[in-house]
Amino acid sequence: MQLREVCEACGLTRKAVDYYERQGLIQPQYAENGYRNFTESDVARLREIALFRRLGLGSAEIRKVLAAEGEERRMVLEQCRDRVELALRSLQVQRDVFDEMLTHGYESVSAEEQERIRQRLDHAFPVRERLRQAFPGAFGAYLDVHFGPFLDIKMTTVEQTSAYLRIIEFLEQVEENGWFDEAEEHVQIVSEGWSEEGWREQDAAMKRTLDNPRQQLEEQRESIEAYLVYRQSPEYQASPAGQAMRAMREFQRRSGYAEVFIPNLIVLSPDYREYQNKLVQANKELLAAFPESLRVLGDES
């Protein structure tokens, strides 16, 4: 089946099909002339993907659904439904507050009533939205892109609440002390021309690697070896990417990012805890396959 027919059959654009292929959600075969041949299995998979996208699932969630079977798939779908339910409850609370303001008049809302409304909204919002509102600047945007998908949750335990409060305290210190300012300048230079979608694609590629690190490392062996050589070169050290990496390392060192933010994020978000466990395992695979990576990459630690 050709791409045009696939798009018509699934109600997708060419750009969408290309994107799902880059995300590793489909793997069509390529003919000698460079054209893709889509099988009935590919089309069925794309129909599933299109359905889940219309339900508001991101690429990472779709990947989890498609990889799961039986009861495990049911559990993943329940988690996605719970996220939607959480968003609906948050919107309902927002609507109720607007109705109250319109009924009684915003001018008559006392300071005490404003505080009650604030607490009510905080309780209704998922952690991701609360952080967006608390930190609307560049650092908040950076955190949302890289950690937001792990934070579409509500806190249900004392441990999660304590971890959240420690994260808030950490982020306030970061903004107050300007620790992220220099790193931000370098990151913006490197990411100039990148869209938010581009950053999300990069994070999705990392997640794919973590799902099967040994296979990914073997398939990309030549690229990784070349990258490790490049990381030691004067060209890399002088490049915007090298400067950005050093600035991020310095930010992490000065702020206590690894000692405060990451451990509390692990407590706060079960999904991030799972991601971090996979990251640890992937690092072990990297060191086993490329022992020199500890020296090369560790120089910037």
N, C-alpha and C positions, 0 to 999 in steps of 0.2 A: 504494500500500500504506500502511495506517495504522500508527501507532507501535506499537499493541498487537500487530499481526500481525508487525511487524518484530522486536519483542522475542522473540516465540515462535519465529520462524524462525531467529534468530541466537543464542538462549540468552543474551540480554543484558537488563539492567534498563533502565527508562526513564532512570534517572539516568546510567547508563553511556552510552547513546545521546546524551543531552544533552551529556555531557562531551566525547565525541568530536567532536560538532559544534562546541563551543566551541574545541576544539583545531584545528579546520580540517581534520580528517581526512575528514569527509563534508560535503556541501553540498546538503542536500535542498531541494526547491522548496516555497515556501509558497503556499497557496491564499488566496483573498480573505478567507476566514473565519478566517485565522490558523493553520489546521492545516497540518502538514507532510505532503507527499506524497512517499513514498519510492519510487524507481524500482527495477527489478530490479538496475540497476548499483549503486545505493546499498546494497541488501541484500547483494550480492556483496562489496562493499567492507567492510561491517560484519562479514561472516563472516570475511574475512581478518583484520580488526583483532582480532576475538574470539580467533582462533587464535593470533595473535602475542602477545596479552596473556597467554594461558594458557602461552605459552612464556617468559614473564617479561620481554618487551620493554616499555620505556617508550614514551611518546608520541613522543619525538624519534626513537627507533630505528625505530618503526613508520613514521613519516613518511619516513625515509630509505629503508626497504624499499619502500614503495609508490611512491615517486618514481623508483626505479631500475628499469631494464629489462635483460633479458639477462644478460650477463656482469657488469655493474655490480651488478645485484641479487644475483647469486651471491656477489660479494665482500662486500656488506653483510651477507648472511646468515652468511657465514663469520666475519666480525668478531663477530657476535652469538653464534655458537656458541663462538668462542674465549673470550668473556667467561664463558659458562656453564662451559666446561671449566676455566677458571681458578678459578671459585668451587668447583667440585667438588674440584679438587686441594687447595684450601685447607681444605675441610671434611674431606677424607681425612686430611690432616696433623693437624688438630685431634683427629680420632677416634683416630688412632694414638697421640698424646700421652696422651689419656685412658686408652687401653688400657695403655700403659706404666705410668702412675701406679697404675692399679688392680692391675696384675700385681705390681709391685715395691714398692708402697706409697709414697705421696707423702712421708711423713715421712723416707724414706731418700734423697730426692733432694738431692744436694749443691748448693752454690752454683754450682759449675762446671757441673753438669748443668742447672741452671735457666737459666744463660746459654746453654748449647747449645740448649736447647729454645726460648728466646726468639729466637735467631738463626734457628732452623729455621722457626718460625712467621712471623717477619718475611719470610723469603724466600718463604714460601708465599702470604702475603696480598697482594691487590692494593693499590695505593697508597691508594685510597680508604679501605679498612679500616684500614690502618696509621695514617692521619691521624686517623680516628675514635678509635682507641685512644690516640693520643698527645695529642689535644686534645679531651677529653670535655665541655668547658664550652660556654658560649654562643657563643664565637667559633668553636669547632670545628663546632657545629651550623649556624651561619651559612655557613661555608665548605662544609659537606657539601651543603646545599640548593642553593647557587649553583654550586659547582664539582665536586661529587661525580660527576655523570654523565660528566664528562670524565676521571675518574680510576679507572675500573674497568679498570686496566691493570697490567701488570708491567713493571718497568724492564729493558731489554735492552741498553742501551748505557752507556758510561762517561759520556757527556754527560747522559743522563737521571738517572743516579745522582748526579752532581755537582749538577744542578739541584734534585733532591729534597733533598739535604743543605742547600743554600742556603735552600730554602723552610722546612725544619724550623728552621733557625737564625733565620730571619725571624719565624716564628710564635712561637718561644720568647721572642724579644724583645718581641713584641706583648703576650703574656700577662704577662711579667715587669714591663713598664713600665706596664701598664694602659691602653694606648693605645686599646683598643676599648671601654673601659668606658662613657665618656660617649656614644659613638655608639650603643652597645647600648641604653642607656636610652631614647634618642629613637626608635630603630627599633622597640623593643617597644611604645612608645605608639602609633606609626603602625600597627603590624601587629597590635594587640590585636584579637582575634577572628578573625584569619587562621589558617588551618590550614597545615600543611606542604604540603598539596595546593594550597592557594591560592598559596603562593610558587612552587611548581613550575609552576602554570598561568601565572603571570606570566612566568616564564623561558621557557616554551614559546611564549608569545605573542611574546616578543622574537625567538626563533629563527624563527618564521614570518615576521616582518617582515624578518629578515636574508636569508631565502631569496629574497625578491622585494621589495627595498626601494622601488624606483621605483613599482611598482604600489600597494604599501601606503601610501606617502606621498601618492599622488594620491587614493586612495580616502578617506583620512582627513584631507584638506587642511583642511577646516573645523574639525575637532577640534584639529588641531595648531596652527592659527592662534589659536584660542581659548586653548589651553594656553600658548602663548608670551606672550599678553597677561596671563594669570593669573600666570605665573611672575614678572612684573615688578610685581605688585600688592602693596601693603602687607599685604593679607589672606594672600597666600601666605607672605610673609616671616615673619609672626607665627604661621602655622599649624604644627601638629606636623610636617607633611610638610616644610615649609621648614626648620624647626629640625633635623630628622633629616638632611636633605640637607647642611646646613652642617656638622653634626657628622661625617658620613661623609667629607666633603671634608677636614675638619681631620684626621681619623684617617689618611686616605690621605697627606696632606702630611707629617705628623709621622713616620709609620712607614716611609715609603719604599715603600709599596704598589705604586705605578706603576713605580718604579725597580728593585725587587727581586722582589716576588712575581709580578707579571704576566709579566715577561720569562722568568723561570725556569719558570713554568707553561707558557709557549709551548714551551720546550725539552722539558719533561717529557711533555706530552700532545699527540700529533698532532691529536686531535679539537679540543682547545682552540685550537691553532694555526689550524686551518681556521675555527673560530668567530671568532677575532680578525681574520682576514683579511676575513671577511664584515662584521664590525663596522666596520672601516676604510672599506670600500666604501660601507656604509650611511651613514656619517657624511658622506662626500663627496656622496652623493645628497641628504642632508638639507640640507647647505649650499647645494647648487645650487638646490634647490626653495625653501628658506627661508633666504636669506642673513642675515636678522636673528637666526637662532638662534645664531650664533657669539657675538654680543654678549650675548644674553639668557642662554644657558646657560653661556657662558664666564665670566660674572661670578662664578660659584661655583667656578671652577677654582682 
